Protein backbone atom coordinates (compact mmCIF):
# COMPACT_ATOMS: atom_id res chain seq x y z
CA UNK A 1 0.00 0.00 0.00
CA UNK A 2 2.87 2.35 0.89
CA UNK A 3 4.42 1.60 -2.55
CA UNK A 4 1.27 3.01 -4.14
CA UNK A 5 0.28 5.81 -1.77
CA UNK A 6 3.74 7.41 -1.35
CA UNK A 7 4.31 7.96 -5.13
CA UNK A 8 0.71 9.19 -5.51
CA UNK A 9 1.21 11.59 -2.57
CA UNK A 10 4.44 12.90 -4.18
CA UNK A 11 2.62 13.26 -7.50
CA UNK A 12 -0.16 15.24 -5.81
CA UNK A 13 2.40 17.53 -4.11
CA UNK A 14 4.30 18.00 -7.37
CA UNK A 15 1.06 18.80 -9.21
CA UNK A 16 0.29 21.47 -6.58
CA UNK A 17 3.81 22.91 -7.03
CA UNK A 18 3.27 23.09 -10.81
CA UNK A 19 -0.09 24.80 -10.21
CA UNK A 20 1.80 27.40 -8.12
CA UNK A 21 4.17 28.01 -11.06
CA UNK A 22 7.17 25.84 -10.14
CA UNK A 23 7.93 24.01 -13.38
CA UNK A 24 11.31 22.70 -12.18
CA UNK A 25 9.68 20.11 -9.92
CA UNK A 26 10.63 16.48 -10.61
CA UNK A 27 9.42 13.38 -8.79
CA UNK A 28 12.07 10.94 -7.68
CA UNK A 29 10.23 7.70 -7.11
CA UNK A 30 11.19 4.19 -8.07
CA UNK A 31 8.27 2.31 -9.55
CA UNK A 32 8.01 0.03 -12.55
CA UNK A 33 4.25 -0.36 -12.81
CA UNK A 34 1.59 2.04 -14.13
CA UNK A 35 2.42 4.53 -11.38
CA UNK A 36 6.04 4.57 -12.55
CA UNK A 37 4.85 5.30 -16.10
CA UNK A 38 2.63 8.09 -14.74
CA UNK A 39 5.56 9.62 -12.81
CA UNK A 40 7.83 9.45 -15.88
CA UNK A 41 5.12 11.14 -17.95
CA UNK A 42 4.72 13.81 -15.28
CA UNK A 43 8.49 14.50 -15.17
CA UNK A 44 8.63 14.68 -18.98
CA UNK A 45 5.65 17.05 -18.97
CA UNK A 46 7.27 19.44 -16.47
CA UNK A 47 10.52 19.42 -18.46
CA UNK A 48 8.60 20.23 -21.65
CA UNK A 49 6.63 22.95 -19.88
CA UNK A 50 9.82 24.47 -18.48
CA UNK A 51 11.42 24.43 -21.93
CA UNK A 52 8.33 26.03 -23.46
CA UNK A 53 8.23 28.65 -20.72
CA UNK A 54 11.88 29.54 -21.35
CA UNK A 55 11.21 29.89 -25.08
CA UNK A 56 8.14 32.04 -24.39
CA UNK A 57 10.09 34.29 -22.03
CA UNK A 58 12.84 34.63 -24.62
CA UNK A 59 10.31 35.43 -27.36
CA UNK A 60 8.58 37.92 -25.04
CA UNK A 61 11.87 39.68 -24.32
CA UNK A 62 12.65 39.85 -28.05
CA UNK A 63 9.18 41.24 -28.72
CA UNK A 64 9.60 43.87 -26.00
CA UNK A 65 12.95 44.93 -27.48
CA UNK A 66 11.37 45.08 -30.95
CA UNK A 67 8.49 47.21 -29.62
CA UNK A 68 10.95 49.59 -27.94
CA UNK A 69 12.85 49.92 -31.24
CA UNK A 70 9.60 50.48 -33.16
CA UNK A 71 8.55 53.16 -30.66
CA UNK A 72 11.92 54.89 -31.13
CA UNK A 73 11.59 54.77 -34.92
CA UNK A 74 8.00 56.04 -34.80
CA UNK A 75 9.02 58.91 -32.49
CA UNK A 76 11.92 59.76 -34.83
CA UNK A 77 9.66 59.75 -37.92
CA UNK A 78 7.07 61.88 -36.10
CA UNK A 79 9.81 64.36 -35.17
CA UNK A 80 10.98 64.55 -38.80
CA UNK A 81 7.40 65.03 -40.05
CA UNK A 82 6.75 67.72 -37.43
CA UNK A 83 9.93 69.67 -38.20
CA UNK A 84 10.13 69.67 -42.01
CA UNK A 85 9.33 72.99 -43.64
CA UNK A 86 6.96 71.45 -46.21
CA UNK A 87 3.35 70.72 -45.40
CA UNK A 88 2.56 67.03 -45.17
CA UNK A 89 -0.84 65.39 -45.25
CA UNK A 90 -1.41 61.64 -45.40
CA UNK A 91 -4.55 59.75 -46.35
CA UNK A 92 -5.11 56.08 -45.53
CA UNK A 93 -6.70 53.48 -47.85
CA UNK A 94 -10.19 54.26 -46.55
CA UNK A 95 -9.81 57.94 -47.52
CA UNK A 96 -9.30 59.28 -43.97
CA UNK A 97 -6.69 61.95 -43.22
CA UNK A 98 -4.21 60.50 -40.72
CA UNK A 99 -1.38 63.07 -40.66
CA UNK A 100 -1.40 66.86 -40.85
CA UNK A 101 1.92 68.36 -39.75
CA UNK A 102 2.59 71.83 -38.21
CA UNK A 103 3.94 73.19 -41.52
CA UNK A 104 0.65 72.22 -43.18
CA UNK A 105 -1.16 74.18 -40.46
CA UNK A 106 1.09 77.20 -41.07
CA UNK A 107 0.82 77.15 -44.89
CA UNK A 108 -2.95 76.61 -45.00
CA UNK A 109 -3.79 78.55 -41.83
CA UNK A 110 -5.90 75.65 -40.53
CA UNK A 111 -5.55 73.57 -37.37
CA UNK A 112 -4.65 69.88 -37.68
CA UNK A 113 -7.65 68.78 -35.60
CA UNK A 114 -9.92 70.07 -38.36
CA UNK A 115 -8.39 67.47 -40.70
CA UNK A 116 -7.14 64.47 -38.73
CA UNK A 117 -9.56 61.56 -38.60
CA UNK A 118 -11.90 63.08 -41.19
CA UNK A 119 -12.61 61.94 -44.76
CA UNK A 120 -10.26 63.69 -47.19
CA UNK A 121 -13.03 64.52 -49.71
CA UNK A 122 -15.13 66.15 -46.99
CA UNK A 123 -12.23 68.23 -45.64
CA UNK A 124 -10.98 69.35 -49.06
CA UNK A 125 -14.49 70.46 -50.03
CA UNK A 126 -15.14 72.26 -46.74
CA UNK A 127 -11.93 74.31 -46.88
CA UNK A 128 -11.91 74.88 -50.66
CA UNK A 129 -8.70 72.91 -51.26
CA UNK A 130 -9.52 72.17 -54.89
CA UNK A 131 -5.93 71.39 -55.92
CA UNK A 132 -5.67 68.80 -53.14
CA UNK A 133 -8.94 67.24 -54.27
CA UNK A 134 -7.74 67.24 -57.89
CA UNK A 135 -4.46 65.52 -56.98
CA UNK A 136 -6.23 62.95 -54.80
CA UNK A 137 -8.90 62.22 -57.45
CA UNK A 138 -6.34 61.83 -60.25
CA UNK A 139 -4.19 59.46 -58.22
CA UNK A 140 -7.23 57.37 -57.34
CA UNK A 141 -8.69 57.31 -60.84
CA UNK A 142 -5.44 56.70 -62.74
CA UNK A 143 -3.90 54.46 -60.06
CA UNK A 144 -0.84 56.68 -60.28
CA UNK A 145 2.10 56.36 -57.93
CA UNK A 146 2.95 60.06 -58.02
CA UNK A 147 1.70 63.39 -59.29
CA UNK A 148 2.98 66.98 -59.35
CA UNK A 149 0.75 70.05 -59.41
CA UNK A 150 1.32 73.78 -59.15
CA UNK A 151 -1.83 75.81 -58.59
CA UNK A 152 -3.04 78.99 -56.99
CA UNK A 153 -5.08 78.65 -53.84
CA UNK A 154 -7.18 81.17 -51.94
CA UNK A 155 -6.17 80.89 -48.30
CA UNK A 156 -8.33 83.13 -46.12
CA UNK A 157 -8.62 85.79 -48.82
CA UNK A 158 -4.93 85.63 -49.75
CA UNK A 159 -3.90 84.11 -53.09
CA UNK A 160 -0.88 81.81 -52.81
CA UNK A 161 0.81 79.45 -55.24
CA UNK A 162 1.08 75.90 -53.96
CA UNK A 163 3.52 73.30 -55.28
CA UNK A 164 1.95 69.94 -54.50
CA UNK A 165 3.45 66.47 -54.86
CA UNK A 166 1.30 63.40 -54.30
CA UNK A 167 2.78 59.94 -53.76
CA UNK A 168 1.21 56.54 -53.21
CA UNK A 169 2.45 54.78 -50.06
CA UNK A 170 3.28 51.09 -50.22
CA UNK A 171 4.70 48.65 -47.69
CA UNK A 172 7.49 46.08 -48.20
CA UNK A 173 4.99 43.64 -49.74
CA UNK A 174 3.89 46.35 -52.24
CA UNK A 175 0.51 46.61 -50.50
CA UNK A 176 -1.25 49.95 -51.01
CA UNK A 177 -1.33 52.00 -47.77
CA UNK A 178 -2.84 55.23 -49.09
CA UNK A 179 -1.35 58.56 -50.17
CA UNK A 180 0.89 61.30 -48.90
CA UNK A 181 0.57 64.88 -50.17
CA UNK A 182 3.60 67.12 -49.64
CA UNK A 183 3.16 70.81 -50.45
CA UNK A 184 4.98 74.14 -50.29
CA UNK A 185 4.02 77.79 -50.56
CA UNK A 186 5.87 78.87 -53.72
CA UNK A 187 4.51 82.44 -53.74
CA UNK A 188 7.71 84.16 -52.54
CA UNK A 189 9.90 81.98 -54.74
CA UNK A 190 7.86 82.88 -57.84
CA UNK A 191 8.00 86.58 -56.91
CA UNK A 192 11.79 86.35 -56.53
CA UNK A 193 12.05 84.61 -59.93
CA UNK A 194 9.98 87.38 -61.54
CA UNK A 195 12.18 90.04 -59.95
CA UNK A 196 15.30 88.22 -61.15
CA UNK A 197 13.80 87.96 -64.66
CA UNK A 198 13.10 91.73 -64.73
C-alpha positions as CSV (number, residue, x, y, z in Angstrom):
1,X,0.0,0.0,0.0
2,X,2.9,2.4,0.9
3,X,4.4,1.6,-2.5
4,X,1.3,3.0,-4.1
5,X,0.3,5.8,-1.8
6,X,3.7,7.4,-1.3
7,X,4.3,8.0,-5.1
8,X,0.7,9.2,-5.5
9,X,1.2,11.6,-2.6
10,X,4.4,12.9,-4.2
11,X,2.6,13.3,-7.5
12,X,-0.2,15.2,-5.8
13,X,2.4,17.5,-4.1
14,X,4.3,18.0,-7.4
15,X,1.1,18.8,-9.2
16,X,0.3,21.5,-6.6
17,X,3.8,22.9,-7.0
18,X,3.3,23.1,-10.8
19,X,-0.1,24.8,-10.2
20,X,1.8,27.4,-8.1
21,X,4.2,28.0,-11.1
22,X,7.2,25.8,-10.1
23,X,7.9,24.0,-13.4
24,X,11.3,22.7,-12.2
25,X,9.7,20.1,-9.9
26,X,10.6,16.5,-10.6
27,X,9.4,13.4,-8.8
28,X,12.1,10.9,-7.7
29,X,10.2,7.7,-7.1
30,X,11.2,4.2,-8.1
31,X,8.3,2.3,-9.5
32,X,8.0,0.0,-12.5
33,X,4.2,-0.4,-12.8
34,X,1.6,2.0,-14.1
35,X,2.4,4.5,-11.4
36,X,6.0,4.6,-12.5
37,X,4.9,5.3,-16.1
38,X,2.6,8.1,-14.7
39,X,5.6,9.6,-12.8
40,X,7.8,9.5,-15.9
41,X,5.1,11.1,-17.9
42,X,4.7,13.8,-15.3
43,X,8.5,14.5,-15.2
44,X,8.6,14.7,-19.0
45,X,5.6,17.1,-19.0
46,X,7.3,19.4,-16.5
47,X,10.5,19.4,-18.5
48,X,8.6,20.2,-21.7
49,X,6.6,23.0,-19.9
50,X,9.8,24.5,-18.5
51,X,11.4,24.4,-21.9
52,X,8.3,26.0,-23.5
53,X,8.2,28.6,-20.7
54,X,11.9,29.5,-21.4
55,X,11.2,29.9,-25.1
56,X,8.1,32.0,-24.4
57,X,10.1,34.3,-22.0
58,X,12.8,34.6,-24.6
59,X,10.3,35.4,-27.4
60,X,8.6,37.9,-25.0
61,X,11.9,39.7,-24.3
62,X,12.7,39.8,-28.0
63,X,9.2,41.2,-28.7
64,X,9.6,43.9,-26.0
65,X,12.9,44.9,-27.5
66,X,11.4,45.1,-30.9
67,X,8.5,47.2,-29.6
68,X,10.9,49.6,-27.9
69,X,12.8,49.9,-31.2
70,X,9.6,50.5,-33.2
71,X,8.5,53.2,-30.7
72,X,11.9,54.9,-31.1
73,X,11.6,54.8,-34.9
74,X,8.0,56.0,-34.8
75,X,9.0,58.9,-32.5
76,X,11.9,59.8,-34.8
77,X,9.7,59.8,-37.9
78,X,7.1,61.9,-36.1
79,X,9.8,64.4,-35.2
80,X,11.0,64.6,-38.8
81,X,7.4,65.0,-40.1
82,X,6.8,67.7,-37.4
83,X,9.9,69.7,-38.2
84,X,10.1,69.7,-42.0
85,X,9.3,73.0,-43.6
86,X,7.0,71.5,-46.2
87,X,3.4,70.7,-45.4
88,X,2.6,67.0,-45.2
89,X,-0.8,65.4,-45.3
90,X,-1.4,61.6,-45.4
91,X,-4.6,59.7,-46.4
92,X,-5.1,56.1,-45.5
93,X,-6.7,53.5,-47.8
94,X,-10.2,54.3,-46.5
95,X,-9.8,57.9,-47.5
96,X,-9.3,59.3,-44.0
97,X,-6.7,61.9,-43.2
98,X,-4.2,60.5,-40.7
99,X,-1.4,63.1,-40.7
100,X,-1.4,66.9,-40.9
101,X,1.9,68.4,-39.7
102,X,2.6,71.8,-38.2
103,X,3.9,73.2,-41.5
104,X,0.7,72.2,-43.2
105,X,-1.2,74.2,-40.5
106,X,1.1,77.2,-41.1
107,X,0.8,77.1,-44.9
108,X,-3.0,76.6,-45.0
109,X,-3.8,78.6,-41.8
110,X,-5.9,75.7,-40.5
111,X,-5.6,73.6,-37.4
112,X,-4.7,69.9,-37.7
113,X,-7.6,68.8,-35.6
114,X,-9.9,70.1,-38.4
115,X,-8.4,67.5,-40.7
116,X,-7.1,64.5,-38.7
117,X,-9.6,61.6,-38.6
118,X,-11.9,63.1,-41.2
119,X,-12.6,61.9,-44.8
120,X,-10.3,63.7,-47.2
121,X,-13.0,64.5,-49.7
122,X,-15.1,66.1,-47.0
123,X,-12.2,68.2,-45.6
124,X,-11.0,69.3,-49.1
125,X,-14.5,70.5,-50.0
126,X,-15.1,72.3,-46.7
127,X,-11.9,74.3,-46.9
128,X,-11.9,74.9,-50.7
129,X,-8.7,72.9,-51.3
130,X,-9.5,72.2,-54.9
131,X,-5.9,71.4,-55.9
132,X,-5.7,68.8,-53.1
133,X,-8.9,67.2,-54.3
134,X,-7.7,67.2,-57.9
135,X,-4.5,65.5,-57.0
136,X,-6.2,63.0,-54.8
137,X,-8.9,62.2,-57.4
138,X,-6.3,61.8,-60.3
139,X,-4.2,59.5,-58.2
140,X,-7.2,57.4,-57.3
141,X,-8.7,57.3,-60.8
142,X,-5.4,56.7,-62.7
143,X,-3.9,54.5,-60.1
144,X,-0.8,56.7,-60.3
145,X,2.1,56.4,-57.9
146,X,3.0,60.1,-58.0
147,X,1.7,63.4,-59.3
148,X,3.0,67.0,-59.4
149,X,0.7,70.1,-59.4
150,X,1.3,73.8,-59.1
151,X,-1.8,75.8,-58.6
152,X,-3.0,79.0,-57.0
153,X,-5.1,78.6,-53.8
154,X,-7.2,81.2,-51.9
155,X,-6.2,80.9,-48.3
156,X,-8.3,83.1,-46.1
157,X,-8.6,85.8,-48.8
158,X,-4.9,85.6,-49.7
159,X,-3.9,84.1,-53.1
160,X,-0.9,81.8,-52.8
161,X,0.8,79.4,-55.2
162,X,1.1,75.9,-54.0
163,X,3.5,73.3,-55.3
164,X,1.9,69.9,-54.5
165,X,3.5,66.5,-54.9
166,X,1.3,63.4,-54.3
167,X,2.8,59.9,-53.8
168,X,1.2,56.5,-53.2
169,X,2.5,54.8,-50.1
170,X,3.3,51.1,-50.2
171,X,4.7,48.6,-47.7
172,X,7.5,46.1,-48.2
173,X,5.0,43.6,-49.7
174,X,3.9,46.4,-52.2
175,X,0.5,46.6,-50.5
176,X,-1.3,50.0,-51.0
177,X,-1.3,52.0,-47.8
178,X,-2.8,55.2,-49.1
179,X,-1.4,58.6,-50.2
180,X,0.9,61.3,-48.9
181,X,0.6,64.9,-50.2
182,X,3.6,67.1,-49.6
183,X,3.2,70.8,-50.5
184,X,5.0,74.1,-50.3
185,X,4.0,77.8,-50.6
186,X,5.9,78.9,-53.7
187,X,4.5,82.4,-53.7
188,X,7.7,84.2,-52.5
189,X,9.9,82.0,-54.7
190,X,7.9,82.9,-57.8
191,X,8.0,86.6,-56.9
192,X,11.8,86.3,-56.5
193,X,12.1,84.6,-59.9
194,X,10.0,87.4,-61.5
195,X,12.2,90.0,-60.0
196,X,15.3,88.2,-61.2
197,X,13.8,88.0,-64.7
198,X,13.1,91.7,-64.7
